[in-house]
Amino acid sequence: MKLLRVGPAGAERPALLDREGVLRDLSGLVGDIDGALLADGQALERIAAAGAAGTLPVLEAALRVGAPLARIGKIVCIGLNYHDHAAETGAEPPGEPVVFMKAPDTVVGPEDTVLVPRGSEKTDWEVELAVVIGRELRYAASHEEALAAVAGYAVAHDVSEREFQIERGGQWDKGKNCETFNPLGPWLVTADEIADPQALSLKLWVNGELKQDGSTADQIFPVAEVVRYLSQFMTLYPGDVINTGTPAGVALGQPDPKPFLRAGDVVELAIEGLGRQRQEFASA
């Protein structure tokens, strides 16, 4: 299923994009798309049955699309998780996953405006596969157990300010948690529709020019290992999100003068089977 949330920011309603591409209203069945829903197998079955029956009310296609998940618990991110991205930045491939956090309030819709922070000279782009957790998980003993806790997948844009992240001391968080720095969506695609999370193409364009063109097959730590690994250090709950890293092609890895983002730039990104995003950048 392709689950999404549509409507004005802060007042989105749950929706389903059916197999014919028709937008359907779920508000008569569920209150919202959040961790509680993803953990409720019976509710998900009711949505699937109603979608298959074609009885859900139709919504107008022109509605704003918000982030597909409400009340996100935490966003856990994996850095330097693609062989080609590590190479372009001159970093050694890590022996264990590099972990950092993003605050849930960085999340915006897939076509919402992204703000270049005040004083920023090095705002960068990163297309990423987001993993959405649907089952409480701690100390997973196998990759199979880890993947069983995954409710679905989505497109994430891990916008980053490289000076804040790398040159200002301390942890990466200063360059990762600026307002609007995690567009998510358009859809939460349930795990049953993604046969292999390690066989998805990722692309990103800046002002129409292709910058990133990679595959999750190049991940150093695949999705199953990322989820298993994280569960050794923290409990993962329904509604948590994991950003799993970005392939080569970011501004940081390009020759000087590096083409960092400015107000007025347009970034588009897509992951196979998970939809497409488009953001215009503006000054904070």
C-alpha positions as CSV (number, residue, x, y, z in Angstrom):
1,M,0.0,0.0,0.0
2,K,1.0,3.6,-0.6
3,L,-0.1,5.6,2.5
4,L,0.1,9.4,2.7
5,R,-1.2,12.4,4.4
6,V,-2.7,15.3,2.5
7,G,-4.0,18.8,3.3
8,P,-2.7,22.0,5.0
9,A,0.3,21.8,7.2
10,G,-0.8,20.7,10.7
11,A,-4.2,19.6,9.5
12,E,-3.4,16.7,7.2
13,R,-5.8,13.8,6.7
14,P,-4.8,10.2,6.1
15,A,-5.1,8.9,2.6
16,L,-4.3,6.0,0.3
17,L,-3.0,6.0,-3.2
18,D,-4.7,3.0,-4.8
19,R,-3.4,0.8,-7.6
20,E,-5.1,2.9,-10.2
21,G,-3.4,6.1,-8.9
22,V,-6.6,7.4,-7.4
23,L,-6.2,9.3,-4.1
24,R,-8.6,7.9,-1.4
25,D,-9.7,9.3,1.9
26,L,-8.9,7.1,5.0
27,S,-10.2,9.5,7.6
28,G,-13.4,7.4,8.0
29,L,-11.3,4.4,8.9
30,V,-8.3,5.7,10.9
31,G,-7.4,8.8,12.7
32,D,-4.0,9.3,11.2
33,I,-0.9,7.5,9.8
34,D,1.4,7.1,12.8
35,G,3.2,4.5,14.8
36,A,0.1,3.3,16.5
37,L,-1.5,2.5,13.1
38,L,1.6,0.8,11.8
39,A,1.7,-1.5,14.9
40,D,-2.0,-2.4,14.4
41,G,-2.1,-5.3,11.9
42,Q,-5.9,-5.4,11.9
43,A,-6.2,-1.7,11.1
44,L,-3.8,-2.2,8.2
45,E,-5.8,-5.1,6.9
46,R,-9.0,-3.0,7.0
47,I,-7.3,-0.3,4.9
48,A,-6.0,-2.9,2.4
49,A,-9.5,-4.5,2.1
50,A,-11.2,-1.1,1.6
51,G,-8.6,-0.1,-0.9
52,A,-9.1,-3.3,-2.9
53,A,-12.9,-2.9,-2.8
54,G,-12.7,0.6,-4.2
55,T,-15.2,1.9,-1.7
56,L,-13.1,4.7,-0.1
57,P,-14.1,8.3,-0.9
58,V,-12.1,10.0,-3.6
59,L,-10.0,13.1,-2.8
60,E,-9.0,15.8,-5.2
61,A,-5.5,15.2,-6.5
62,A,-4.4,18.8,-6.1
63,L,-4.2,18.7,-2.3
64,R,-0.9,19.5,-0.7
65,V,1.0,16.3,0.3
66,G,2.5,16.4,3.8
67,A,5.0,14.0,5.4
68,P,3.4,10.5,5.3
69,L,4.0,9.8,9.0
70,A,2.6,11.8,12.0
71,R,4.1,11.9,15.5
72,I,7.5,10.5,14.5
73,G,9.3,9.2,17.6
74,K,12.9,9.7,16.5
75,I,14.9,9.9,13.4
76,V,18.1,7.9,13.4
77,C,20.6,8.5,10.6
78,I,23.5,6.6,9.1
79,G,26.4,8.5,7.8
80,L,28.9,7.4,5.1
81,N,26.9,4.3,4.2
82,Y,27.7,4.1,0.5
83,H,31.0,3.0,-0.9
84,D,31.0,5.7,-3.6
85,H,30.0,8.5,-1.2
86,A,32.8,7.6,1.3
87,A,35.2,7.6,-1.6
88,E,34.2,11.0,-3.0
89,T,34.6,12.6,0.4
90,G,38.0,11.0,1.0
91,A,36.7,9.0,4.0
92,E,37.6,5.4,4.8
93,P,34.6,3.1,4.8
94,P,33.5,2.8,8.4
95,G,34.0,-0.5,10.3
96,E,30.6,0.1,12.0
97,P,27.7,2.3,11.1
98,V,28.2,6.0,11.8
99,V,25.1,7.1,13.8
100,F,23.6,10.5,14.4
101,M,20.1,11.9,15.1
102,K,17.8,14.3,13.5
103,A,14.9,15.9,15.5
104,P,11.4,15.0,14.2
105,D,10.6,18.7,13.9
106,T,12.9,18.9,10.9
107,V,10.4,16.9,8.9
108,V,8.3,18.7,6.2
109,G,6.3,17.5,3.2
110,P,8.0,16.4,0.0
111,E,7.2,19.6,-1.9
112,D,7.4,22.1,1.0
113,T,9.9,24.9,0.9
114,V,13.3,24.2,2.4
115,L,15.1,27.0,4.2
116,V,18.7,27.8,3.8
117,P,19.9,28.7,7.3
118,R,21.0,32.2,8.1
119,G,24.8,32.5,7.6
120,S,24.9,29.3,5.6
121,E,27.4,29.0,2.7
122,K,27.4,25.2,2.5
123,T,23.9,23.8,2.4
124,D,24.0,20.4,0.7
125,W,21.6,17.8,-0.7
126,E,21.4,14.0,0.1
127,V,18.7,11.7,-1.3
128,E,18.2,8.8,1.1
129,L,16.1,5.7,1.6
130,A,14.1,6.1,4.8
131,V,13.0,3.0,6.8
132,V,9.9,3.3,9.0
133,I,9.6,1.0,12.0
134,G,6.3,-0.8,12.7
135,R,7.1,-3.1,15.5
136,E,9.0,-2.6,18.8
137,L,12.5,-4.0,18.5
138,R,15.4,-4.4,20.8
139,Y,18.5,-6.6,20.5
140,A,17.5,-8.2,17.2
141,A,19.3,-11.5,16.8
142,S,19.1,-11.7,13.0
143,H,18.5,-9.8,9.9
144,E,15.2,-11.6,9.5
145,E,14.0,-10.4,12.9
146,A,15.2,-6.9,12.0
147,L,13.3,-6.7,8.7
148,A,10.2,-8.1,10.3
149,A,10.1,-4.9,12.3
150,V,10.0,-2.7,9.2
151,A,6.6,-1.3,8.3
152,G,7.7,0.4,5.1
153,Y,9.9,2.7,3.2
154,A,9.9,6.3,2.0
155,V,12.0,9.0,0.3
156,A,14.0,11.2,2.6
157,H,16.0,14.3,1.8
158,D,18.7,14.6,4.4
159,V,19.5,18.3,3.8
160,S,22.8,19.2,5.5
161,E,24.8,22.3,6.2
162,R,28.5,21.2,5.9
163,E,30.2,24.1,7.6
164,F,27.9,23.7,10.6
165,Q,28.3,19.9,10.5
166,I,32.1,19.6,10.0
167,E,33.9,22.9,10.7
168,R,32.1,24.2,13.8
169,G,33.3,21.6,16.3
170,G,31.3,19.0,18.3
171,Q,28.9,16.6,16.7
172,W,27.3,16.5,13.3
173,D,23.9,17.5,14.7
174,K,24.4,21.3,14.2
175,G,24.5,20.7,10.4
176,K,21.6,18.3,10.3
177,N,18.8,19.8,12.5
178,C,18.1,23.1,10.9
179,E,14.4,23.9,10.2
180,T,12.9,22.0,7.3
181,F,16.0,19.8,6.8
182,N,14.2,16.5,6.4
183,P,11.5,16.5,3.7
184,L,9.8,13.0,3.8
185,G,7.5,11.3,1.4
186,P,5.3,11.5,-0.7
187,W,4.3,8.0,0.4
188,L,5.0,5.5,3.1
189,V,5.1,2.3,0.9
190,T,4.5,-0.8,3.0
191,A,7.3,-3.3,3.2
192,D,5.4,-6.0,1.3
193,E,5.6,-3.9,-1.9
194,I,9.4,-3.6,-1.8
195,A,10.8,-7.0,-2.7
196,D,14.4,-6.1,-2.0
197,P,15.4,-2.8,-0.3
198,Q,18.9,-3.4,-1.7
199,A,17.8,-3.1,-5.3
200,L,16.4,0.5,-5.4
201,S,17.7,3.3,-7.6
202,L,18.1,6.7,-6.1
203,K,18.4,10.0,-8.1
204,L,18.6,13.7,-7.3
205,W,18.6,16.7,-9.6
206,V,19.6,20.3,-8.8
207,N,18.0,22.9,-11.2
208,G,17.3,20.1,-13.6
209,E,20.9,18.7,-13.6
210,L,21.4,15.1,-12.4
211,K,23.7,15.1,-9.4
212,Q,23.1,11.8,-7.7
213,D,22.5,8.5,-9.5
214,G,23.0,5.5,-7.2
215,S,21.6,2.3,-6.0
216,T,21.0,0.9,-2.5
217,A,23.0,-2.1,-3.7
218,D,26.1,0.1,-2.9
219,Q,25.3,0.5,0.8
220,I,28.1,-0.5,3.1
221,F,25.6,-1.7,5.7
222,P,22.4,-2.9,4.2
223,V,19.0,-2.1,5.6
224,A,18.7,-5.4,7.6
225,E,22.1,-4.8,9.2
226,V,21.4,-1.2,10.0
227,V,18.1,-2.0,11.8
228,R,19.7,-5.0,13.6
229,Y,22.7,-2.9,14.6
230,L,20.7,0.0,15.9
231,S,18.5,-2.3,18.0
232,Q,21.6,-3.2,20.0
233,F,22.0,0.4,21.2
234,M,18.5,1.7,21.4
235,T,14.9,0.5,21.4
236,L,13.2,1.1,18.1
237,Y,9.5,1.8,18.3
238,P,6.6,2.0,15.8
239,G,6.8,5.4,14.1
240,D,10.6,5.7,14.4
241,V,12.4,6.6,11.1
242,I,15.9,5.6,10.0
243,N,17.6,7.5,7.2
244,T,20.1,5.0,5.7
245,G,22.7,7.2,4.0
246,T,23.3,8.8,0.6
247,P,25.2,7.8,-2.6
248,A,27.9,9.8,-4.3
249,G,27.2,13.1,-6.0
250,V,26.7,15.6,-3.1
251,A,28.1,19.1,-3.3
252,L,30.7,18.4,-0.7
253,G,32.3,15.7,-2.9
254,Q,32.6,17.9,-6.0
255,P,35.6,20.1,-7.1
256,D,35.9,23.6,-5.9
257,P,34.1,25.9,-6.2
258,K,31.6,23.4,-4.7
259,P,28.0,24.0,-5.9
260,F,26.3,24.4,-2.6
261,L,22.6,25.3,-2.5
262,R,21.3,28.9,-2.5
263,A,17.9,30.5,-2.2
264,G,16.1,30.0,-5.5
265,D,17.5,26.6,-6.3
266,V,15.2,23.7,-7.0
267,V,16.0,20.2,-5.9
268,E,14.1,17.1,-7.2
269,L,14.7,13.5,-5.9
270,A,13.2,10.1,-6.5
271,I,13.6,6.5,-5.3
272,E,12.4,3.6,-7.4
273,G,8.9,2.6,-6.3
274,L,8.7,5.2,-3.5
275,G,7.8,8.4,-5.4
276,R,9.4,11.8,-6.1
277,Q,10.0,15.0,-4.2
278,R,10.5,18.6,-5.4
279,Q,11.6,21.5,-3.2
280,E,12.3,25.1,-3.8
281,F,14.9,26.6,-1.5
282,A,14.4,30.0,0.2
283,S,16.3,32.1,2.8
284,A,15.5,31.5,6.4
